[in-house]
C-alpha cells in the first residue's frame, strides 16, 4: 500500500473519539458529584481523580503486550475492544444514578478498569493497519478525532448536564457514543492476519523494557524518557492553569478554563498538519522543533509582566475573550501537536510489527507515569515558593530542556521507506 487509507483511518479514529468523550465527561463532572452529592473534601477529590492514571499505569502496558500475543478469529486487538467498550459504556451510564458512595465507587472503578483494558489495543490498531511511512499522518487524524470528542463532550455535554436533576444526559451521551464507536471499528477495521517478527520470542512487556534499558543503542530509552519529561512539562500548564490564571493573572477561574481551551482548540486544528510535517521534515526534527517552540512560549509567558499578558485583544466566536497570553498559548498548542502526534509513531517504529502493542504500552507507561508525577512535582514547587503560581511557567521549560537533551541522542524511529513497486 503506497498511500494512506483516509477512510479507514477516520473510522479507526472513532475509537479514540469515544475514549475522549468518556474521559472529558468524567473529568468535567465526576468532581462535581464528589463535592456536591457526597460532600468529599478537596484532598479526597484530588486523590479520586488520580485513580484513572493509576489504573492506566498498572493495566494498560501489560494489556498491550497481551494483545500482541493473542490470536483469535477476529484478530488480536478486537476481543479487548468488544469486551472493554460495552462494559465501560454500561457502568459509565450508571454513574449519575448511583446515590450512595460505595455504589458510585463501584461504577467508577469498573469504568477505570474497563477503559484501561481496551485503550492500548484500539490505539495499536493504527500502526497495525498503517504502513510506517504514513503513521505520523494517521496519528494526526486519530488525534484530530480525539480532539473532536473532547469538544463534543464539553460543548454538548455542558448543555446536557443541567437538563435533568440527576445530570445523567452527558453520561448517557458518552455511553451511546462509545458503543457506536466500537461497533464502527469492529465492522470496518479488519486486522492483518499475519504479524511480522524478527524473532520467535513471544512479546513480553518486562522483556521489552529490559531490552530498551540494557540495549547498546539507547534511542528507545531516550525517547521514552523524553516522553516522560515533556508530559511533566505539559502538566505544568494543564493541571494548574486555572489556579495560575486566578492567582497570578487575576482572572476568574472560568476565564482561565477558556484560555486553556484556546490551547486545546489549536492543538486539534494542528493535529493533522503536524502529522504531515513529521512525514516530510522527519519525526525527530519535528518533535525537537515542537519542544523548542513550546518551551520558548512558556518562557515568554513567565518573563512578560502580568499587565502585558492580560491586555485584551477582543472576543472570538467559540474561543471567548482573547488576551496577549492567548497568542502564546495557541502557539504552544500548535507546537504540542508537533510533539504529541509524531511521538507514538516514532516509538512503534523502533520495533517489529509483532510488538506494536508492547511498545504502545511502553509509550503509555511513561506518559501515564508523568501524568501521576507531574502534578505532584509542580504542586511541591508551588508550595515551596510560597504559592507562587507563576513558577509553573518556568518548570515547564526546564523539563522541555531535559526532553530536548534526550531527543538529541535519538537515532531511530523515522518512517521506513515505502516498498518499491514492481
C-alpha positions in Angstrom: 0.0 0.0 0.0 1.6 3.2 -1.2 -0.8 5.7 0.2 -2.7 6.4 3.4 -6.3 5.0 3.5 -8.1 8.1 4.9 -11.5 6.4 5.1 -10.2 3.5 7.3 -8.1 5.9 9.4 -11.0 8.2 10.1 -13.2 5.2 11.0 -10.5 3.9 13.3 -10.4 7.4 14.8 -13.9 6.8 16.2 -12.3 4.5 18.7 -10.2 7.3 20.1 -13.2 9.7 19.7 -15.3 7.5 22.0 -12.4 7.3 24.6 -12.0 11.1 24.6 -15.7 11.7 25.1 -15.8 9.4 28.1 -12.7 10.9 29.8 -13.7 14.5 29.2 -17.2 14.0 30.6 -15.7 12.0 33.5 -13.1 14.7 34.3 -15.6 17.5 34.0 -18.5 16.2 36.0 -17.3 13.5 38.4 -15.6 16.1 40.7 -18.9 17.9 40.9 -20.7 14.7 42.0 -18.0 14.0 44.6 -18.2 17.6 46.0 -22.0 18.2 45.7 -23.6 14.8 46.1 -21.1 13.1 48.5 -19.5 16.2 50.2 -16.0 14.9 49.9 -13.1 17.2 50.8 -10.8 18.6 48.0 -8.0 16.3 49.2 -10.1 13.2 48.7 -11.4 14.5 45.3 -7.9 15.1 44.2 -6.9 11.5 45.1 -10.1 10.1 43.5 -9.3 11.9 40.2 -5.8 10.3 40.0 -7.2 6.8 40.2 -7.7 6.7 36.4 -3.9 7.3 35.9 -3.0 4.7 38.5 -5.3 2.2 36.8 -3.9 3.0 33.4 -0.3 2.7 34.7 -1.0 -0.8 36.1 -3.2 -2.2 33.4 -2.5 -0.7 30.0 1.1 -1.7 29.4 0.7 -5.5 30.2 -2.6 -5.5 28.2 -0.6 -4.1 25.2 1.8 -7.0 25.4 -1.0 -9.4 25.9 -2.8 -8.1 22.7 0.4 -8.8 20.8 0.4 -12.4 21.8 -3.3 -13.1 21.4 -4.6 -14.9 18.3 -8.4 -15.2 17.7 -10.6 -15.5 14.5 -11.4 -11.8 14.9 -7.9 -10.6 15.5 -5.5 -9.8 18.4 -7.0 -6.4 19.3 -10.7 -6.7 18.7 -11.5 -9.0 21.7 -10.3 -6.3 24.1 -12.4 -3.7 22.3 -15.5 -5.9 22.3 -15.2 -6.7 26.0 -13.9 -3.4 27.4 -16.1 -0.9 25.5 -19.6 -2.3 26.3 -18.7 -2.8 30.0 -17.3 0.7 30.2 -20.4 2.2 28.4 -22.8 0.4 30.8 -21.1 1.4 34.1 -20.5 5.0 32.7 -24.3 5.4 32.2 -24.9 4.2 35.8 -22.5 6.7 37.4 -25.0 9.6 37.8 -27.7 7.2 39.1 -25.5 6.0 42.0 -26.8 7.8 45.1 -24.6 6.1 47.7 -20.9 6.4 47.7 -20.0 2.6 47.7 -22.1 2.1 44.5 -20.6 5.2 42.9 -17.1 3.9 43.7 -18.0 0.5 42.3 -19.2 2.1 39.0 -16.2 4.4 38.6 -13.7 1.6 39.5 -15.3 -0.7 36.9 -15.1 2.1 34.4 -11.4 2.7 35.1 -10.5 -1.0 34.6 -12.6 -1.5 31.5 -11.3 1.7 29.8 -7.7 0.7 30.6 -8.4 -2.7 29.2 -9.2 -1.6 25.6 -7.4 1.7 25.2 -4.0 0.3 24.1 -5.5 -2.3 21.7 -7.6 0.4 19.9 -4.6 2.7 19.6 -2.3 -0.1 18.5 -4.7 -0.8 15.6 -3.4 2.4 13.9 0.2 1.1 13.3 -1.2 -2.4 12.7 -3.1 -1.2 9.6 -0.9 1.7 8.5 2.5 1.4 6.7 5.4 3.0 8.6 5.7 5.8 6.1 2.2 7.2 6.9 1.9 6.6 10.6 2.6 10.3 11.6 -0.2 11.4 9.2 -2.5 8.7 10.5 -1.8 9.6 14.1 -2.7 13.2 13.2 -6.1 12.0 12.1 -6.5 9.9 15.3 -5.6 12.9 17.5 -8.0 15.1 15.5 -10.8 12.7 16.2 -9.9 12.6 19.8 -9.9 16.4 20.0 -13.4 16.5 18.3 -14.5 14.0 21.0 -13.3 16.3 23.7 -15.1 19.3 22.1 -18.3 17.3 21.8 -18.1 16.3 25.5 -17.6 19.8 26.7 -19.8 21.8 24.4 -22.8 19.4 24.1 -22.2 17.7 27.5 -22.1 21.0 29.2 -25.5 21.9 27.9 -27.0 18.5 28.7 -25.6 18.5 32.3 -28.3 20.8 33.7 -31.3 19.3 31.8 -32.1 16.7 34.5 -31.8 16.8 38.3 -29.5 13.7 38.3 -27.3 15.2 35.5 -27.4 11.9 33.6 -27.6 13.1 30.0 -23.9 13.7 29.4 -23.0 10.3 30.7 -25.7 8.6 28.6 -24.4 10.5 25.6 -20.9 9.2 26.3 -22.2 5.6 26.7 -24.1 5.7 23.4 -21.1 7.2 21.5 -18.7 4.6 22.9 -20.9 1.8 21.7 -21.3 3.4 18.3 -17.6 4.0 18.0 -16.7 0.4 19.0 -19.3 -1.0 16.5 -17.9 1.1 13.7 -14.3 0.0 14.5 -15.4 -3.7 14.6 -17.4 -3.6 11.3 -15.0 -1.5 9.2 -11.5 -2.2 10.5 -10.0 -5.6 9.6 -6.8 -6.6 11.3 -3.9 -8.1 9.4 -3.8 -11.8 9.6 0.0 -12.1 9.8 2.3 -10.3 12.1 5.9 -9.8 11.1 8.5 -10.7 13.7 12.3 -10.9 13.6 12.3 -13.3 16.5 10.4 -16.4 17.7 10.3 -15.0 21.2 6.8 -14.0 22.3 6.1 -10.4 23.1 6.5 -9.6 26.8 6.4 -6.2 28.4 9.1 -6.8 31.0 11.5 -8.3 28.5 10.8 -5.4 26.1 11.5 -2.9 28.9 14.8 -4.6 29.8 15.8 -4.7 26.1 15.2 -0.9 26.0 17.2 -0.3 29.1 20.1 -2.7 28.5 20.5 -2.4 24.8 23.7 -0.9 23.5 21.7 1.5 21.2 19.7 3.8 23.5 17.3 5.5 21.1 14.2 3.8 22.5 15.2 4.6 26.1 15.9 8.2 25.2 12.6 8.8 23.5 10.7 7.2 26.4 12.5 9.4 28.9 11.8 12.4 26.6 8.1 11.5 26.6 8.1 11.5 30.4 9.8 14.9 30.6 7.6 16.6 28.1 4.4 15.3 29.6 5.6 16.6 33.0 6.1 20.0 31.3 2.7 19.9 29.7 1.2 19.1 33.1 2.7 22.3 34.4 0.2 24.1 32.1 -2.8 21.7 32.3 -3.0 20.8 35.9 -2.5 24.3 37.4 -3.5 26.7 34.7 -6.9 27.8 36.1 -5.2 28.4 39.5 -2.4 30.3 37.7 -5.0 32.4 35.9 -6.8 33.2 39.1 -3.8 33.8 41.4 -1.2 35.3 39.1 -3.2 36.9 36.3 -6.2 37.9 38.4 -8.8 36.3 36.1 -11.8 34.4 37.1 -11.5 30.6 37.1 -13.9 30.2 34.2 -11.8 32.6 32.2 -8.7 30.5 32.9 -10.5 27.4 31.6 -11.4 29.3 28.4 -7.7 30.3 27.9 -6.7 26.6 28.3 -9.5 25.7 25.8 -7.8 28.0 23.3 -4.6 25.9 23.5 -6.6 22.7 23.1 -8.5 24.2 20.1 -5.3 25.0 18.2 -3.9 21.5 19.1 -7.0 19.9 17.4 -6.7 22.2 14.4 -2.9 21.5 14.1 -3.0 17.7 14.7 -3.4 16.8 11.0 -0.8 19.3 9.7 1.6 18.2 12.4 1.5 14.7 11.1 2.3 15.8 7.6 5.1 18.0 8.8 6.5 14.9 10.6 6.1 12.9 7.4 8.1 15.4 5.3 10.5 17.1 7.7 11.2 14.0 9.7 9.7 13.0 13.1 12.8 13.7 15.2 13.3 17.2 13.8 9.5 17.9 14.0 9.4 16.9 17.7 12.6 18.9 18.6 11.1 21.9 16.8 7.9 21.5 18.9 9.9 21.1 22.1 11.9 24.3 21.5 8.8 26.3 20.4 6.7 25.2 23.3 9.5 25.9 25.8 10.0 29.4 24.4 6.3 30.1 24.5 6.2 29.2 28.2 9.3 31.2 28.9 7.8 34.3 27.3 4.7 33.8 29.5 6.9 33.6 32.5 9.0 36.7 31.8 6.4 39.0 30.4 4.7 41.2 33.0 1.2 40.3 34.2 -0.1 43.6 32.9 1.1 42.8 29.4 -0.3 39.2 29.4 -3.8 40.3 30.2 -4.1 43.1 27.6 -7.5 42.3 25.9 -7.4 41.7 22.2 -11.1 41.2 21.6 -13.6 38.3 21.5 -13.6 35.4 19.0 -16.7 33.3 18.5 -16.3 30.0 20.1 -13.0 30.9 21.8 -14.2 33.7 24.1 -12.1 36.6 25.2 -8.6 36.8 23.7 -5.6 38.3 25.6 -1.9 38.6 24.8 -1.3 35.4 26.7 -3.8 33.7 24.3 -1.2 34.2 21.4 1.5 32.2 23.3 -1.0 29.6 24.5 -2.2 29.0 20.9 1.4 28.8 19.7 2.0 26.2 22.5 -1.0 24.2 21.2 0.5 24.1 17.7 3.9 23.1 19.0 2.4 20.5 21.3 0.7 18.9 18.3 4.1 18.6 16.6 5.4 16.7 19.6 2.4 14.6 20.5 1.3 13.5 17.0 4.8 12.2 16.0 6.0 10.6 19.2 3.9 7.4 19.2 4.7 6.5 15.5 8.4 7.0 16.4 8.2 4.6 19.3 6.4 1.8 17.5 8.8 2.1 14.5 11.6 1.1 16.9 10.2 -2.5 16.9 8.7 -5.0 14.5 5.0 -5.3 13.8 4.6 -8.3 16.2 5.4 -6.0 19.2 3.5 -2.8 18.3 1.1 -3.3 21.3 4.0 -3.9 23.7 5.8 -0.7 22.6 2.5 1.2 22.6 2.2 0.0 26.2 5.7 1.3 27.0 4.7 4.7 25.5 1.7 4.9 27.8 3.7 3.6 30.8 6.0 6.6 30.6 3.3 9.2 29.7 1.0 7.9 32.5 3.8 8.0 35.0 4.3 11.6 34.0 0.6 12.3 34.5 0.9 10.9 38.0 4.3 12.6 38.9 3.8 15.9 37.0 1.0 17.5 39.1 2.8 16.4 42.3 6.2 17.9 41.1 4.6 21.1 40.2 2.5 21.2 43.3 5.6 20.8 45.5 7.4 23.6 43.6 4.4 26.0 44.0 4.2 25.1 47.8 7.9 25.6 48.3 7.8 29.1 46.6 5.0 30.5 48.9 2.2 29.6 46.4 3.8 31.5 43.5 1.7 30.0 40.7 3.8 31.8 38.0 6.5 29.3 38.6 4.6 26.6 36.6 5.7 28.6 33.6 9.4 28.1 34.4 9.1 24.5 35.5 7.7 23.6 32.0 10.7 24.9 30.1 13.1 23.1 32.4 11.5 19.7 31.7 11.3 20.6 28.0 15.0 21.2 28.0 15.5 17.7 29.5 13.3 16.3 26.8 15.3 18.1 24.1 18.6 16.6 25.5 17.1 13.2 25.4 15.8 13.6 21.8 19.1 14.9 20.6 20.5 11.4 21.0 17.7 9.5 19.3 18.9 7.8 16.1 15.9 5.5 15.2 12.2 5.7 14.8 11.8 7.6 11.5 9.3 6.4 8.9 10.6 3.4 6.9 10.8 3.8 3.2 7.9 2.6 1.1 8.4 -0.8 -0.6 9.3 -0.5 -4.3 6.6 -1.5 -6.6 7.5 -3.7 -9.5 
